[in-house]
Amino acid sequence: MHEWTETIRTGGNLSADSVAGAVGWLVDEAVSAEDKADFLTAFAKKGETAQEITAFAKELRSRSTLLPLPEGLFHTNELLDVCGTGGDRLNTFNISTTVGLLCAGAGVFVAKHGNRAVTSSSGSADVLEALGIPINLSPAAAGLALQQHGFAFLFAPQFHPAFKGIGAARKLCATRGQRTIFNFLGPLLNPARPTVQLVGVSQPDLTGPMARALQSLGLHRAMVVSGAVANAEGTVVFLDELSTLGENTVAEFHQDRALCQSLWSPSSLPLTPAGLADLEGGDARENAATVEGLFTGKITGPKLDAVLLNSAAALFLAGRAGSITEGWALADEVIESGSALRKLRELQGQSC
């Protein structure tokens, strides 16, 4: 491991074999958190390549517990995950989780992979728990929920036992203000193996490497996005979502076609004038009330726009809309018709 650390400190990249060895070392609880943190810090400072990200994801996926699903279930249906890597520290409400619920209301199979909050007041697990939706399902129960309800939350600790050995090192890095590769691996490790994904990252230059990693992992279609927005001081910062408040950096692919990277503005959509403060969230209870308000029609304006935009992209990826504009209209109809609220009530009525 010291040799690998020195390699990356001098700007060298890790081979797939070296990554496999490094992961084995990182998950070993007998190894000191300090040594692991030194490696992860050096790796982050070097900058992880798409090949290294893919190799880490493949190795960690091999150590995860798969969701048991009938063979062929998603040969004719897409399986969607919508998630952000977190880390933008902008305290928006749970946009991705709301989008996942809306898409389930549109009839899309959604496997939402997530955890409790790390850098925000409310993670996906926190807000779903506050909504009364079961979050700590066993792999078998989560697989059954996905088949019966078209939505399942996959609580990361239930599916990734190897992460137990990495926790102390990650906490040590966090106290140093140092992000690590584990800050953005989550979307690549969904144990349901989704066929399509909408992934948000808080660093525009990460959109390409993440999209290439998703393509290497065999996804049918994906879009990795980072949305620009001005903060209260007027500085441009980046959401791990599609932004209604500025230009979006987008990297996407469809099957084995070449990856496409672009800058895209939603200015042609019927957006309400807004600022970052209009997307602000609170704790899990407050954000759960926001989801309820959006689905009952009591909350409109900027928060609704953010959900409609990201839902539009997710529905487009899942093949339910031919464009973002069509996806926006469909997402709006799913709320207006009560389908989103009915799906929410159905999920709240599940037994654990």
C-alpha positions as CSV (number, residue, x, y, z in Angstrom):
1,M,0.0,0.0,0.0
2,H,2.9,2.4,0.7
3,E,4.1,1.7,-2.8
4,W,0.7,2.5,-4.3
5,T,0.5,5.7,-2.2
6,E,3.9,6.8,-3.5
7,T,2.9,6.0,-7.1
8,I,-0.1,8.2,-6.9
9,R,1.7,10.9,-5.0
10,T,4.1,11.2,-8.0
11,G,1.1,11.4,-10.4
12,G,1.0,7.8,-11.5
13,N,-2.2,5.9,-12.1
14,L,-3.2,2.6,-10.6
15,S,-3.8,-0.5,-12.7
16,A,-6.9,-2.6,-12.3
17,D,-4.9,-5.2,-10.4
18,S,-3.5,-2.5,-8.1
19,V,-7.0,-1.2,-7.4
20,A,-8.2,-4.7,-6.5
21,G,-5.3,-4.9,-4.0
22,A,-6.0,-1.4,-2.7
23,V,-9.7,-2.2,-2.1
24,G,-8.8,-5.4,-0.3
25,W,-6.5,-3.4,1.9
26,L,-8.9,-0.5,2.5
27,V,-11.8,-2.8,3.7
28,D,-9.4,-4.7,6.1
29,E,-10.4,-3.7,9.6
30,A,-6.9,-4.6,10.9
31,V,-5.3,-1.9,8.8
32,S,-4.9,1.5,10.5
33,A,-7.3,4.3,9.6
34,E,-4.4,6.7,9.3
35,D,-2.7,4.7,6.5
36,K,-6.0,4.4,4.7
37,A,-6.6,8.1,5.0
38,D,-3.1,8.9,3.7
39,F,-3.8,6.7,0.6
40,L,-7.2,8.2,0.0
41,T,-5.9,11.7,0.4
42,A,-3.1,11.2,-2.1
43,F,-5.5,9.6,-4.5
44,A,-7.9,12.5,-4.4
45,K,-5.1,15.1,-4.8
46,K,-3.8,13.2,-7.9
47,G,-7.3,13.1,-9.4
48,E,-9.0,9.8,-10.1
49,T,-9.2,8.8,-13.7
50,A,-12.3,7.3,-15.3
51,Q,-10.5,3.9,-15.5
52,E,-9.6,4.0,-11.8
53,I,-13.2,5.0,-10.8
54,T,-14.5,2.1,-12.9
55,A,-12.0,-0.4,-11.4
56,F,-12.9,0.7,-7.8
57,A,-16.6,0.4,-8.6
58,K,-16.2,-3.1,-10.1
59,E,-14.2,-4.3,-7.2
60,L,-16.7,-2.9,-4.6
61,R,-19.7,-4.2,-6.6
62,S,-18.1,-7.7,-6.4
63,R,-18.2,-7.4,-2.6
64,S,-21.8,-6.1,-2.4
65,T,-25.0,-8.0,-1.8
66,L,-27.1,-8.1,-5.0
67,L,-30.8,-7.4,-5.0
68,P,-32.6,-10.7,-5.8
69,L,-34.8,-10.1,-8.8
70,P,-36.5,-12.5,-11.4
71,E,-34.3,-13.0,-14.4
72,G,-35.5,-11.0,-17.4
73,L,-37.6,-8.6,-15.4
74,F,-35.8,-5.6,-17.0
75,H,-35.4,-6.9,-20.5
76,T,-38.4,-4.9,-21.5
77,N,-38.6,-2.4,-18.7
78,E,-35.9,0.1,-17.7
79,L,-34.8,0.2,-14.1
80,L,-34.0,3.7,-13.0
81,D,-31.9,5.2,-10.2
82,V,-31.8,9.0,-9.6
83,C,-29.2,10.2,-7.2
84,G,-26.7,12.9,-6.4
85,T,-23.2,12.3,-5.0
86,G,-23.8,15.0,-2.4
87,G,-21.0,17.2,-1.3
88,D,-22.4,20.5,-2.8
89,R,-23.2,21.7,0.8
90,L,-26.0,23.9,-0.6
91,N,-28.7,22.5,1.7
92,T,-31.4,22.1,-1.0
93,F,-34.4,19.9,-0.3
94,N,-34.3,16.2,-1.4
95,I,-34.8,16.8,-5.1
96,S,-33.5,13.4,-6.3
97,T,-35.6,11.4,-3.9
98,T,-38.7,13.4,-4.8
99,V,-37.9,12.7,-8.5
100,G,-37.6,9.0,-7.8
101,L,-41.0,8.9,-6.2
102,L,-42.6,10.9,-9.1
103,C,-41.1,8.6,-11.7
104,A,-42.5,5.6,-9.8
105,G,-45.8,7.4,-10.0
106,A,-45.3,7.6,-13.8
107,G,-45.0,3.8,-13.9
108,V,-41.2,3.6,-14.0
109,F,-39.4,0.9,-11.9
110,V,-37.2,2.9,-9.5
111,A,-34.5,1.4,-7.3
112,K,-33.3,4.3,-5.1
113,H,-29.9,3.6,-3.6
114,G,-28.9,5.9,-0.7
115,N,-28.0,6.5,2.8
116,R,-28.5,8.9,5.7
117,A,-27.2,12.5,5.5
118,V,-23.5,13.1,5.6
119,T,-23.1,16.7,4.2
120,S,-26.7,17.9,4.4
121,S,-29.5,18.0,7.0
122,S,-31.5,15.2,5.3
123,G,-30.3,12.3,3.2
124,S,-32.6,10.1,1.1
125,A,-33.0,7.6,3.9
126,D,-33.9,10.4,6.4
127,V,-36.6,12.0,4.3
128,L,-38.1,8.6,3.2
129,E,-38.2,7.5,6.8
130,A,-39.9,10.8,7.8
131,L,-42.5,10.1,5.0
132,G,-43.2,6.7,6.5
133,I,-41.7,4.7,3.7
134,P,-39.7,1.6,4.8
135,I,-36.0,2.2,4.4
136,N,-34.2,-0.7,6.2
137,L,-35.5,-3.5,4.0
138,S,-33.5,-6.7,3.7
139,P,-32.3,-7.5,0.2
140,A,-35.2,-10.0,-0.3
141,A,-37.8,-7.6,1.0
142,A,-36.5,-4.8,-1.2
143,G,-36.6,-7.0,-4.2
144,L,-40.2,-7.9,-3.5
145,A,-41.1,-4.2,-2.9
146,L,-39.6,-3.3,-6.3
147,Q,-41.7,-6.0,-8.0
148,Q,-44.9,-5.2,-6.2
149,H,-44.8,-1.4,-5.9
150,G,-42.3,-0.3,-8.6
151,F,-40.2,1.4,-6.0
152,A,-37.7,0.2,-3.5
153,F,-35.2,2.1,-1.3
154,L,-31.9,0.2,-1.0
155,F,-30.3,1.3,2.2
156,A,-26.5,1.2,1.5
157,P,-25.4,-0.4,4.8
158,Q,-27.7,-3.4,4.1
159,F,-25.9,-4.1,0.8
160,H,-22.3,-3.1,1.3
161,P,-20.8,-4.9,4.3
162,A,-17.3,-4.1,3.1
163,F,-17.8,-0.4,3.8
164,K,-17.6,-1.2,7.6
165,G,-13.8,-1.3,7.3
166,I,-13.6,2.1,5.5
167,G,-15.7,4.2,7.8
168,A,-13.0,5.3,10.2
169,A,-10.7,6.4,7.4
170,R,-13.5,8.3,5.7
171,K,-14.3,10.1,9.0
172,L,-10.7,11.0,9.4
173,C,-10.5,12.4,5.9
174,A,-13.7,14.4,6.6
175,T,-12.3,16.0,9.7
176,R,-9.4,17.1,7.6
177,G,-11.8,18.6,5.1
178,Q,-10.6,16.1,2.5
179,R,-13.0,14.4,0.1
180,T,-12.2,10.9,-1.2
181,I,-13.2,8.7,-4.0
182,F,-15.9,7.3,-1.8
183,N,-17.7,10.6,-1.9
184,F,-18.9,9.8,-5.4
185,L,-18.8,6.0,-5.7
186,G,-22.3,5.6,-4.3
187,P,-24.2,6.0,-7.6
188,L,-22.0,3.4,-9.2
189,L,-22.7,0.7,-6.6
190,N,-26.5,0.3,-6.8
191,P,-27.1,-3.4,-5.9
192,A,-30.2,-3.6,-8.2
193,R,-27.9,-2.9,-11.2
194,P,-30.1,-0.2,-12.8
195,T,-30.2,0.0,-16.6
196,V,-30.6,3.8,-16.7
197,Q,-29.4,6.5,-14.3
198,L,-29.6,10.2,-13.7
199,V,-26.6,11.2,-11.6
200,G,-25.8,14.6,-10.1
201,V,-22.2,15.6,-9.2
202,S,-21.1,18.9,-7.6
203,Q,-18.0,19.2,-9.8
204,P,-18.5,19.8,-13.5
205,D,-15.2,18.2,-14.4
206,L,-16.4,15.0,-12.8
207,T,-19.3,14.6,-15.2
208,G,-17.3,13.0,-18.0
209,P,-15.3,10.4,-15.9
210,M,-18.5,9.4,-14.0
211,A,-20.4,8.9,-17.3
212,R,-17.5,6.9,-18.8
213,A,-17.5,4.7,-15.6
214,L,-21.3,4.1,-15.9
215,Q,-20.9,3.2,-19.5
216,S,-18.1,0.8,-18.7
217,L,-20.3,-0.8,-16.1
218,G,-22.8,-1.7,-18.8
219,L,-25.7,0.7,-18.3
220,H,-28.1,1.2,-21.2
221,R,-28.4,4.9,-20.8
222,A,-27.2,7.6,-18.3
223,M,-26.8,11.3,-17.8
224,V,-24.3,12.8,-15.4
225,V,-25.1,16.5,-14.6
226,S,-23.8,19.4,-12.6
227,G,-25.9,22.5,-12.3
228,A,-24.5,26.1,-12.0
229,V,-26.2,28.5,-9.6
230,A,-25.1,31.8,-8.0
231,N,-25.0,31.8,-4.2
232,A,-25.9,34.7,-1.9
233,E,-22.5,36.3,-2.5
234,G,-22.9,36.1,-6.3
235,T,-20.3,33.3,-6.6
236,V,-21.1,30.5,-9.1
237,V,-21.4,27.2,-7.3
238,F,-22.6,23.8,-8.5
239,L,-25.6,21.6,-7.5
240,D,-25.5,17.9,-7.8
241,E,-28.7,18.2,-9.7
242,L,-29.9,19.7,-13.0
243,S,-30.2,23.4,-12.2
244,T,-33.1,25.6,-13.1
245,L,-31.0,28.6,-12.1
246,G,-28.1,28.5,-14.6
247,E,-26.2,26.5,-17.1
248,N,-25.8,22.7,-16.7
249,T,-22.8,20.6,-17.6
250,V,-24.0,17.3,-19.0
251,A,-22.3,14.1,-20.0
252,E,-24.6,11.4,-21.4
253,F,-24.6,8.2,-23.5
254,H,-27.0,5.8,-25.0
255,Q,-26.0,2.1,-25.2
256,D,-22.5,1.8,-26.8
257,R,-22.7,5.1,-28.7
258,A,-20.0,7.7,-28.1
259,L,-20.2,9.8,-24.9
260,C,-21.6,13.3,-25.5
261,Q,-20.6,16.2,-23.3
262,S,-22.3,19.6,-23.5
263,L,-23.5,22.7,-21.7
264,W,-27.3,23.1,-21.6
265,S,-29.6,25.8,-20.3
266,P,-33.3,25.1,-19.4
267,S,-34.2,28.7,-20.3
268,S,-36.8,27.5,-22.9
269,L,-38.9,25.9,-20.2
270,P,-41.6,27.7,-18.3
271,L,-39.5,28.5,-15.2
272,T,-40.4,30.7,-12.3
273,P,-37.8,33.4,-11.6
274,A,-35.8,32.2,-8.5
275,G,-32.6,32.0,-6.6
276,L,-30.7,29.4,-4.6
277,A,-32.6,30.3,-1.4
278,D,-35.9,29.2,-3.0
279,L,-34.6,25.6,-3.2
280,E,-33.4,25.5,0.4
281,G,-34.4,22.5,2.5
282,G,-34.5,21.7,6.1
283,D,-34.4,18.6,8.3
284,A,-36.0,15.4,7.3
285,R,-39.4,16.3,8.7
286,E,-39.4,19.6,6.8
287,N,-38.3,18.0,3.6
288,A,-40.9,15.3,3.9
289,A,-43.5,18.1,4.2
290,T,-42.1,19.6,1.0
291,V,-42.6,16.3,-0.8
292,E,-46.2,16.1,0.4
293,G,-46.8,19.7,-0.5
294,L,-45.4,19.2,-4.1
295,F,-47.5,16.1,-4.7
296,T,-50.7,17.6,-3.3
297,G,-50.3,20.7,-5.4
298,K,-49.9,23.0,-2.3
299,I,-46.3,23.9,-3.2
300,T,-45.5,25.3,-6.7
301,G,-42.9,27.7,-8.0
302,P,-39.1,27.1,-7.9
303,K,-39.2,23.9,-5.9
304,L,-41.7,22.4,-8.3
305,D,-39.7,23.6,-11.3
306,A,-36.6,21.8,-9.9
307,V,-38.5,18.6,-9.5
308,L,-40.1,18.8,-12.9
309,L,-36.8,19.5,-14.7
310,N,-35.0,16.6,-13.1
311,S,-38.0,14.3,-13.5
312,A,-38.1,15.3,-17.2
313,A,-34.5,14.1,-17.6
314,A,-35.2,10.9,-15.7
315,L,-38.3,10.1,-17.7
316,F,-36.4,10.8,-20.9
317,L,-33.7,8.4,-19.9
318,A,-36.3,5.8,-18.9
319,G,-37.8,6.0,-22.4
320,R,-41.1,7.5,-21.2
321,A,-40.5,10.8,-23.0
322,G,-38.9,11.7,-26.3
323,S,-37.3,14.9,-25.0
324,I,-36.8,17.0,-21.9
325,T,-39.8,19.2,-22.9
326,E,-42.0,16.1,-23.3
327,G,-40.7,14.8,-19.9
328,W,-41.5,18.1,-18.2
329,A,-45.1,17.9,-19.5
330,L,-45.4,14.3,-18.4
331,A,-43.9,15.0,-14.9
332,D,-46.4,17.9,-14.5
333,E,-49.3,15.5,-15.5
334,V,-48.2,12.9,-13.0
335,I,-48.6,15.4,-10.2
336,E,-51.7,17.1,-11.6
337,S,-53.5,13.7,-12.1
338,G,-52.7,12.6,-8.5
339,S,-50.6,9.7,-9.7
340,A,-47.5,10.9,-7.7
341,L,-49.6,11.3,-4.6
342,R,-51.3,7.9,-5.0
343,K,-47.8,6.2,-5.4
344,L,-46.6,8.0,-2.3
345,R,-49.7,6.7,-0.3
346,E,-49.2,3.2,-1.7
347,L,-45.5,3.2,-0.5
348,Q,-46.5,4.6,2.9
349,G,-48.9,1.7,3.3
350,Q,-46.2,-1.0,2.8
351,S,-45.4,-3.3,5.7
352,C,-41.8,-3.5,6.8
